[in-house]
């Protein structure tokens, strides 16, 4: 056994240094993934399966390197933290969450860098699973609520009766004018004297003039119809050319050097409509002379992340592509109809980022 529980499998000092550097890089990657996971937990949002797979893959790589670098019988605080964390991970995979939380707490007390984050993640998963399994129970309506509903219905009925009475009263106020026009005809048939009086009062038709006056008021109606067509094109023209702001990019970072594997393009979650989606712009490849010699079609997804399989980057690298330039936008229906501005262009190096200056 070497110093601080280091195994004798790694004989040379250079191998131990390389393994420790790899382990430190893996823990930094895991901390970054846990930070992204914490942002979803704070927003009470569903954590993507892609992020879960990345976290578990990093944890398996850490376990592989630690198994080759340290002995399992190490009794130091670091050794106990690794042992507790390994047991917790095995319990979590087996579905024994209570044991997993207990061992994660023990690992955190001994100073494991991922102990507290693992407890937080597992508790969130348990709460999410409990919310899905809990049935929605409809509470019976109490007597007071039923009485309130009855009072509201009676008030609405009373309001309808008042409105009907108001309408009937308005119609009855117009009825004397019509009866006054019919009554003289009945009296003229009874006596000729009334005929003369009625003729004198009816010849200046005071009733016909108000009926004829609304006629000149009707011609102004075409004026708003002429104004409306001139206003509507202006509003539609302004809305059709107004673009949303570009979505915010979370990953990958600008200047990423691709080694191998898929790349997940992740964006800030927006409240998109049902027919809107996130789109990768056409990825363009450049050779060592910064000349474009490769391109990949746009890719869209409803969720705020788009995974591009490793075969795409392998083909690009095999064709002499030195780097790939990409951007993103929001589209409606399909990626052929953008409704937002494009993000700033970012570079992925194959094998190193291009310098366009």
C-alpha distance (Angstrom), angle and dihedral (degrees) to the residues before:
residue distance angle dihedral
X1 . . .
X2 3.77 . .
X3 3.75 129.6 .
X4 3.86 117.8 -57.0
X5 3.79 92.9 7.4
X6 3.82 97.4 -58.9
X7 3.81 113.5 158.5
X8 3.77 124.2 -122.0
X9 3.81 92.0 -129.7
X10 3.79 89.9 89.9
X11 3.77 100.7 60.4
X12 3.75 105.1 177.2
X13 3.76 126.1 66.4
X14 3.81 90.2 -130.7
X15 3.81 91.4 58.6
X16 3.79 91.7 51.7
X17 3.81 91.4 49.6
X18 3.79 91.1 48.6
X19 3.80 92.3 49.4
X20 3.80 92.3 48.0
X21 3.80 90.6 50.3
X22 3.80 89.9 50.1
X23 3.81 90.2 48.8
X24 3.82 91.6 50.5
X25 3.82 90.5 50.0
X26 3.81 91.0 49.8
X27 3.80 92.0 51.5
X28 3.82 89.9 49.7
X29 3.82 89.9 51.6
X30 3.81 90.8 48.3
X31 3.82 91.3 50.1
X32 3.82 89.9 52.1
X33 3.80 91.3 49.9
X34 3.81 91.0 47.9
X35 3.80 89.5 52.7
X36 3.81 90.9 55.1
X37 3.80 89.3 46.7
X38 3.82 90.4 51.9
X39 3.82 90.5 54.8
X40 3.82 89.9 57.5
X41 3.80 91.0 46.8
X42 3.82 92.4 50.9
X43 3.82 90.2 51.8
X44 3.84 91.4 46.3
X45 3.81 88.2 -125.3
X46 3.78 130.5 146.1
X47 3.80 111.4 -91.3
X48 3.85 111.6 -128.0
X49 3.79 117.0 -113.2
X50 3.79 88.7 -129.4
X51 3.81 90.3 63.5
X52 3.82 91.6 48.5
X53 3.80 90.7 52.2
X54 3.81 91.9 48.9
X55 3.83 91.8 50.4
X56 3.81 93.8 48.7
X57 3.80 91.7 45.4
X58 3.81 90.7 53.2
X59 3.81 90.6 48.4
X60 3.82 91.8 51.4
X61 3.80 90.6 49.8
X62 3.82 89.7 50.5
X63 3.80 90.6 50.7
X64 3.81 90.7 49.4
X65 3.82 93.4 51.6
X66 3.82 93.8 43.5
X67 3.81 91.0 50.3
X68 3.79 90.1 54.8
X69 3.81 94.2 42.4
X70 3.83 104.7 40.7
X71 3.81 135.5 39.2
X72 3.83 117.5 -119.0
X73 3.85 92.9 -129.4
X74 3.81 93.9 63.5
X75 3.83 107.0 135.7
X76 3.79 97.8 -167.9
X77 3.79 121.1 109.9
X78 3.81 90.6 -101.3
X79 3.79 90.9 50.5
X80 3.81 92.0 49.9
X81 3.80 91.1 48.5
X82 3.81 90.8 52.1
X83 3.82 91.6 47.1
X84 3.83 93.5 49.1
X85 3.79 91.6 46.0
X86 3.81 92.3 49.9
X87 3.82 91.5 50.7
X88 3.83 90.6 47.6
X89 3.79 92.0 51.3
X90 3.81 90.9 50.7
X91 3.81 90.8 48.9
X92 3.81 91.3 49.2
X93 3.81 91.8 52.2
X94 3.83 89.4 48.0
X95 3.83 91.1 52.0
X96 3.83 96.8 -112.6
X97 3.82 95.3 131.1
X98 3.82 97.2 167.9
X99 3.81 91.6 56.7
X100 3.79 90.6 43.2
X101 3.83 92.9 54.3
X102 3.81 90.5 47.5
X103 3.81 92.6 52.2
X104 3.84 92.8 43.1
X105 3.82 88.7 54.5
X106 3.80 89.7 50.5
X107 3.80 90.4 50.2
X108 3.81 90.1 49.8
X109 3.81 91.8 51.6
X110 3.80 89.4 54.3
X111 3.81 90.0 51.6
X112 3.81 103.9 -98.7
X113 3.85 107.8 166.5
X114 3.83 94.2 -137.8
X115 3.82 99.9 39.1
X116 3.82 99.3 97.7
X117 3.82 93.6 39.6
X118 3.81 90.7 51.6
X119 3.84 91.0 52.2
X120 3.81 90.9 49.6
X121 3.80 92.5 48.9
X122 3.80 94.7 46.9
X123 3.81 92.9 48.3
X124 3.80 90.3 51.3
X125 3.81 90.8 51.0
X126 3.81 90.6 50.2
X127 3.83 91.7 50.8
X128 3.80 91.7 47.6
X129 3.81 91.8 50.2
X130 3.82 90.8 47.7
X131 3.83 91.9 51.7
X132 3.80 90.8 52.1
X133 3.82 93.4 49.1
X134 3.83 96.4 45.3
X135 3.86 110.3 96.3
X136 3.79 119.3 -134.2
X137 3.84 109.3 -112.3
X138 3.80 120.2 -157.7
X139 3.79 111.4 -141.4
X140 3.83 116.9 -138.1
X141 3.78 116.1 -106.7
X142 3.80 111.6 -105.0
X143 3.81 124.5 -129.2
X144 3.80 93.0 -108.3
X145 3.78 91.7 54.0
X146 3.81 91.4 49.1
X147 3.82 90.0 50.7
X148 3.78 90.5 49.8
X149 3.78 90.8 51.7
X150 3.82 90.1 50.0
X151 3.81 91.2 51.3
X152 3.79 91.0 49.0
X153 3.80 90.7 50.9
X154 3.83 91.4 49.7
X155 3.80 90.9 48.7
X156 3.79 90.5 51.6
X157 3.80 91.1 49.0
X158 3.81 90.6 50.3
X159 3.79 90.5 50.5
X160 3.80 90.5 52.6
X161 3.81 90.5 50.9
X162 3.83 91.0 51.9
X163 3.80 91.5 49.6
X164 3.82 91.1 49.8
X165 3.82 91.0 48.9
X166 3.80 90.4 50.3
X167 3.81 91.6 51.4
X168 3.81 92.3 47.8
X169 3.81 90.7 48.3
X170 3.79 90.3 53.2
X171 3.78 91.4 51.2
X172 3.81 92.0 47.8
X173 3.82 90.4 53.5
X174 3.79 88.9 58.5
X175 3.84 92.9 48.2
X176 3.91 97.0 78.1
X177 3.80 91.1 61.0
X178 3.78 91.4 56.8
X179 3.82 92.7 42.8
X180 3.81 89.9 50.6
X181 3.77 89.6 56.4
X182 3.78 93.3 49.1
X183 3.83 97.6 41.4
X184 3.81 95.9 66.6
X185 3.80 91.0 56.2
X186 3.77 89.4 55.4
X187 3.83 93.2 48.8
X188 3.81 93.5 46.2
X189 3.74 89.0 59.9
X190 3.83 90.4 55.8
X191 3.81 103.0 46.1
X192 3.82 134.4 13.9
X193 3.83 91.5 -145.4
X194 3.74 91.7 62.9
X195 3.78 87.2 47.3
X196 3.78 91.4 63.8
X197 3.81 92.9 46.2
X198 3.74 93.3 47.8
X199 3.81 91.9 46.5
X200 3.80 90.2 52.1
X201 3.78 92.3 50.9
X202 3.78 96.1 39.8
X203 3.81 100.0 46.5
X204 3.81 93.5 74.6
X205 3.83 92.1 61.4
X206 3.76 103.0 -145.9
X207 3.78 89.2 166.9
X208 3.82 94.8 54.1
X209 3.80 95.1 54.4
X210 3.82 95.2 61.9
X211 3.79 89.4 47.4
X212 3.78 90.7 52.0
X213 3.80 95.3 44.8
X214 3.83 95.3 69.5
X215 3.82 87.8 61.8
X216 3.82 95.0 76.5
X217 3.81 88.9 45.3
X218 3.81 92.0 60.8
X219 3.87 97.3 62.8
X220 3.83 93.0 66.5
X221 3.82 87.8 66.4
X222 3.85 93.8 82.8
X223 3.82 88.6 59.2
X224 3.84 95.2 73.0
X225 3.79 88.9 43.3
X226 3.80 88.4 57.9
X227 3.83 91.6 47.1
X228 3.80 95.7 47.8
X229 3.83 96.7 63.0
X230 3.79 90.1 50.7
X231 3.82 92.0 52.2
X232 3.79 99.6 44.1
X233 3.83 97.0 58.8
X234 3.81 90.1 53.6
X235 3.81 92.5 55.1
X236 3.79 94.4 45.4
X237 3.78 91.6 46.4
X238 3.79 92.6 54.3
X239 3.82 94.6 47.4
X240 3.80 95.1 45.6
X241 3.81 92.6 59.3
X242 3.81 98.1 40.6
X243 3.83 110.7 104.3
X244 3.78 128.3 -163.3
X245 3.76 119.2 -116.6
X246 3.79 115.7 -91.7
X247 3.82 117.8 -90.7
X248 3.79 117.4 -102.0
X249 3.81 114.9 -108.6
X250 3.82 118.3 -134.1
X251 3.84 101.7 172.8
X252 2.97 148.7 54.7
X253 3.77 102.0 33.3
X254 3.78 121.3 -128.9
X255 3.80 112.6 -91.3
X256 3.83 95.3 25.9
X257 3.81 113.6 167.1
X258 3.80 109.8 -141.6
X259 3.79 115.5 -137.7
X260 3.80 102.3 169.9
X261 3.79 140.8 -53.4
X262 3.78 135.1 57.2
X263 3.81 122.6 -43.2
X264 3.81 120.2 -140.5
X265 3.81 114.0 -149.8
X266 3.82 105.8 -152.2
X267 3.82 127.4 -169.4
X268 3.77 137.9 -173.9
X269 3.81 110.7 -82.5
X270 3.83 110.6 -109.0
X271 3.79 131.1 -174.2
X272 3.80 95.0 -107.6
X273 3.80 125.1 178.9
X274 3.79 120.6 -108.4
X275 3.82 92.9 -95.9
X276 3.83 97.9 42.0
X277 3.80 124.4 95.5
X278 3.80 144.2 174.5
X279 3.82 114.9 -101.2
X280 3.80 133.9 -164.8
X281 3.77 109.9 -139.7
X282 3.80 118.6 -127.3
X283 3.81 105.4 -64.6
X284 3.79 108.8 -133.5
X285 3.80 125.2 -158.3
X286 3.81 126.1 -147.7
X287 3.80 130.2 -165.4
X288 3.80 127.6 -136.9
X289 3.83 89.9 -78.4
X290 3.85 91.0 55.1
X291 3.81 90.9 -111.7
X292 3.80 117.2 141.9
X293 3.80 111.6 -117.0
X294 3.84 105.3 151.7
X295 3.83 140.3 39.7
X296 3.80 138.9 -179.8
X297 3.80 125.4 -151.4
X298 3.85 121.9 -108.0
X299 3.78 118.3 -85.6
X300 3.85 124.8 -152.7
X301 3.79 136.5 -166.5
X302 3.81 136.9 173.7
X303 3.81 91.5 -137.4
X304 3.84 119.3 71.5
X305 3.80 93.7 -106.6
X306 3.82 133.4 67.5
X307 3.80 121.6 -166.0
X308 3.81 119.2 -151.9
X309 3.80 114.5 -161.6
X310 3.82 119.6 -121.9
X311 3.80 92.6 -116.6
X312 3.82 89.6 73.0
X313 3.80 92.3 58.6
X314 3.80 92.8 41.4
X315 3.81 90.8 55.5
X316 3.81 90.6 47.5
X317 3.80 92.1 50.0
X318 3.82 91.5 47.0
X319 3.81 89.5 54.8
X320 3.79 92.3 57.6
X321 3.80 98.3 -96.6
X322 3.80 112.0 159.5
X323 3.81 97.5 -172.7
X324 3.82 142.0 -4.4
X325 3.82 124.4 -132.8
X326 3.82 118.2 -155.3
X327 3.82 143.5 166.8
X328 3.82 137.1 176.3
X329 3.81 142.3 -137.5
X330 3.83 143.8 172.6
X331 3.82 118.6 -97.7
X332 3.79 135.8 -173.4
X333 3.79 119.7 -129.7
X334 3.81 94.4 -18.0
X335 3.78 138.3 1.0
X336 3.82 89.4 -93.9
X337 3.82 91.4 75.3
X338 3.85 110.8 55.8
X339 3.81 117.3 -168.9
X340 3.81 98.6 179.3
X341 3.76 138.6 52.6
X342 3.79 118.9 -93.8
X343 3.78 122.1 -104.2
X344 3.77 122.1 -114.6
X345 3.79 113.3 -77.5
X346 3.79 117.3 -97.7
X347 3.80 131.8 -164.8
X348 3.81 132.6 -131.5
X349 3.80 113.6 -166.1
X350 3.83 122.7 -133.4
X351 3.01 94.4 -154.2
X352 3.84 95.1 -23.8
X353 3.83 134.8 -0.6
X354 3.80 116.0 -89.1
X355 3.78 120.7 -115.9
X356 3.80 108.6 -134.5
X357 3.81 95.2 178.2
